[in-house]
Amino acid sequence: MVSIQHSLSSSVLKPITAAIGLKNGSIDPDEGLEIKGKTWGNGEGWGDYKVTRASTSNGPVDLHDALVRSDNIYFAMQAVEMGAKAYEKGLKSFGFGEELPYEYPITPSSISSSGKLDDEVLLANSSYGQGELEMSSIHLAAAYTVFLNEGNMIKPTLLTSEDTSQYWKEDLLSPEQVNRIKNDLRDVVQNGTAKKYGKNSAIPISGKTGTAELKLTSEGSGEENGWFVGYPTESEDILIAMMIEETKERGGSGYTTKKVVDLLNKMK
């Protein structure tokens, strides 16, 4: 079996966390959370550790704002409130820990080194793509098809002899929940973290950015990998999940976003 999975450490997981919370009812998309400043910790059990977000907010943060601005603290708070068991169950419903039904052998995506989230800091970090989560690009792409197929995840195919239009997972979201996240992913490109390279695309594009910082400890800084998962908003017939290594000096996730936007425009 070939391992082509990556430690995400990336915000491309946030729509999946949003879907899990919407499905189990722990996230009310219209409820705004009061978040002050750029850091948040959850008491003595966390020691000095705090979750950091890239920008502050003007007023309460709801799901739409959290996805558009890519607010780490919002998702950390939601995961802690949801609890480890519910979040683990949600990740497993998206195929974590399972063999990917794909003809090319790929290492299964994993929740953590132990398979559990029995530490609250690990739970909080996992919610926005950090922690110990590992996920292959093909699994990530398949997971996003939930938002394009009425809440169902497609079974990815490799060979022309395979039957297409099959589902791997079904009923992960309701049509209303799907539309909420799709609208938010469109606004990520129009007004959020993908705006610089996506807003003026020749065709409307939706998607989510992510930056993975590679370092051995929480101190200092490291090299970055840039992620973007995107698709044409209107036709929804192509989806690209792309990671490019060493983008820190090239614009981070913006570098990857531009590559995906350019590809989608050429293909359409």
C-alpha positions, 0 to 999 in steps of 0.5 A: 500500500502506498502512503500519499496522505498528508498531515493536513494542519490546514483549514481545508478541513473546516467545511468538513467540521462544519458539516459534522456539527450541522449534521449532529445538531451541535452547530447552529449556523445562525448562532454567533459566538463571542470571541475576543482577541486573537487567542483562546484557551479553555482553562487550566487543563490547557496550561499555557496553550491557546488557539490562535486565529489570523484576524479578529472579528467585529461582533459575534462569529457565526458559521458563515463568518468563520468559514469566510475568514477561516476562524480557528477559534470558532471551530475549536470552540464548536468542537470542544462543545460538541465533544470528542465522541461526537466529533470522532463519530462525524469524522468516521462518517466521512471515511476516516479510519476506513480503506478508501474504495479506490483501485490504487492502494492508499493509506487510510486517513487517520484521526490521530496516532491513537485513533482517538481525540482523548485530549481536549487540546488535540480535539480543538486543534483537529477541528481546524485541520491541525492536531494529528489528522492525516488525510490523502488528497483524493479523500479530501476531494471526495469529502468535498463532493458531499457539497455537490451531490446533495449530501452524498460522497462519491466513490472515486474511480481510477479505471475506465472499466469501473462504474461511475456515479456511485456513492461511498457515503450517503446522507451526510447532510440535508439539502438545506445544510448543503446549500448553506455550506456551498454559499459560504464556500462561494463567499470564501472566494468572493470576500474571504481568504481566496479573494485575491486570486479567485474573485476576478476569475473568468468563471465563478469559483467556490472553494476553501484555502488552507496553509500547513505550517511544518515545524516540530514544536509550537515555537518558532516558524517553519516551511509552509504547504499551501492548499486549495480545494475549488470547483466551478460554482455554476457547473459543479462538474470539476473539483480540484484538491491541490497541495503545493509544498514550500509556498511560504515565500511564494504567497502561501495558500494564495499561490495554490489558489491561483494555480487551481483558479487558472486550471479551472478557467483553462478547463472550462 
